[in-house]
């Protein structure tokens, strides 16, 4: 049965569908030895030999799902042309055939999902704009309540202070903050904090959709439990909610509601409208 090359490559755990498209465009995919650069090209996975980035696309006997606590100063890729530490260094001893789903900044740490399931990775990519993520942040200085409210409005992020264990007093000068937002808002949050004079000093992801980092030590990883994989699948397979239309009497500014017109106002407008129509004749 013929299938798109992106699907064959993703199912083999070589790359996500999105990355597979890049491999096809750049001439790194071969079917029976011939280079293929057309995105709509198909092949029979049972009969044809499909190669991507020098690897043969074979149907995996078992899919792998890993949750990693990425250390700082590690790039969220399996290789790096600049010679920096990569995920391959952190996952020493692991057989391979997996790739990261999304990324964390070079200087950030925390929860990173890796898998050989290209189809699930593609669903997560497609839903990244609405997939909630939880972060712990440390910024320069201390945010005031007004500044936190401003951040909530600008970055659409829920934010609260965290009291670090063993901190002296209940009002530390440089506290941690817990933030919940989507991937699309992360850079906006950084810019908003920088504009307020509180650049981000440390960032750690502790939650990705239904997955939580918990007490997993930095640099360590674990396999997802079957129930966690099922929860993640259900989460990204939910239909995307349609935007809610404003009601007739709702103000477009700050979600305020205008008072509905009373009966006298309606009668007055109706009377004026009738007079206007008579003058127009």
Long-range contacts (C-beta under 8 A, 24 or more apart in sequence): 1-44, 1-45, 1-46, 2-42, 2-43, 2-44, 3-42, 3-43, 3-44, 3-45, 4-40, 4-41, 4-42, 5-29, 5-31, 5-36, 5-41, 5-42, 5-43, 5-50, 5-52, 6-39, 7-118, 7-119, 8-43, 8-45, 8-50, 8-57, 9-50, 9-52, 9-57, 9-118, 10-118, 10-119, 10-121, 10-122, 11-45, 11-57, 11-59, 11-60, 11-118, 11-119, 12-50, 12-52, 12-55, 12-56, 12-57, 12-58, 12-59, 12-60, 12-118, 13-60, 13-63, 13-64, 13-97, 13-98, 13-99, 13-115, 13-116, 13-117, 13-118, 14-52, 14-53, 14-55, 14-57, 14-97, 14-99, 14-118, 15-52, 15-53, 15-99, 15-118, 16-99, 16-101, 16-118, 16-121, 16-122, 16-125, 17-118, 17-119, 17-121, 17-122, 17-125, 18-122, 18-125, 19-99, 20-52, 20-118, 23-52, 23-53, 28-52, 28-53, 28-54, 60-97, 60-116, 63-115, 63-116, 63-117, 64-97, 64-98, 64-114, 64-115, 64-116, 64-117, 64-223, 65-113, 65-114, 65-115, 65-117, 65-223, 65-224, 65-228, 65-229, 66-91, 66-94, 66-98, 66-113, 66-114, 66-115, 66-221, 66-222, 66-223, 66-224, 67-111, 67-112, 67-113, 67-211, 67-213, 67-216, 67-221, 67-222, 67-223, 67-224, 67-228, 68-111, 68-112, 68-113, 68-114, 68-220, 68-221, 69-109, 69-110, 69-111, 69-112, 69-213, 69-216, 69-217, 69-218, 69-219, 69-220, 69-221, 70-104, 70-108, 70-109, 70-110, 70-111, 70-112, 70-218, 71-109, 71-218, 71-219, 72-106, 72-107, 72-108, 72-109, 73-106, 73-107, 74-106, 75-106, 76-100, 76-102, 76-103, 76-104, 76-106, 76-112, 77-103, 87-112, 87-114, 90-219, 90-221, 91-221, 101-125, 102-128, 102-183, 104-205, 105-203, 107-203, 108-203, 108-204, 108-205, 109-202, 109-203, 109-204, 109-205, 109-218, 110-135, 110-136, 110-203, 110-204, 110-205, 110-206, 110-213, 111-205, 111-206, 111-207, 111-208, 111-211, 111-212, 111-213, 112-205, 113-208, 113-211, 114-221, 120-229, 120-232, 120-233, 120-236, 123-233, 123-236, 123-237, 124-209, 124-232, 124-236, 126-236, 127-236, 127-240, 128-182, 128-183, 128-184, 129-182, 129-183, 129-184, 130-182, 130-240, 131-182, 131-183, 131-208, 131-209, 131-235, 131-236, 132-180, 132-181, 132-182, 132-207, 132-209, 133-180, 133-181, 133-182, 133-183, 133-186, 133-205, 133-207, 133-208, 133-209, 134-178, 134-179, 134-180, 134-205, 134-206, 134-207, 134-208, 134-212, 135-178, 135-179, 135-180, 135-181, 135-186, 135-203, 135-204, 135-205, 135-206, 136-162, 136-176, 136-177, 136-178, 136-179, 136-202, 136-203, 136-204, 136-206, 137-176, 137-177, 137-178, 137-179, 137-193, 137-200, 137-202, 137-203, 137-204, 138-174, 138-175, 138-176, 138-177, 138-200, 138-201, 138-202, 138-203, 139-177, 139-193, 139-198, 139-199, 139-200, 139-201, 140-174, 140-197, 140-198, 140-199, 140-201, 141-173, 141-174, 141-197, 141-198, 142-172, 142-173, 142-174, 142-175, 143-177, 143-196, 143-198, 147-196, 147-198, 150-192, 150-196, 151-189, 151-192, 151-193, 151-196, 154-188, 154-192, 155-181, 155-185, 155-188, 155-189, 155-192, 156-181, 156-185, 157-181, 157-185, 157-189, 178-206, 180-207, 209-235, 209-236, 210-235
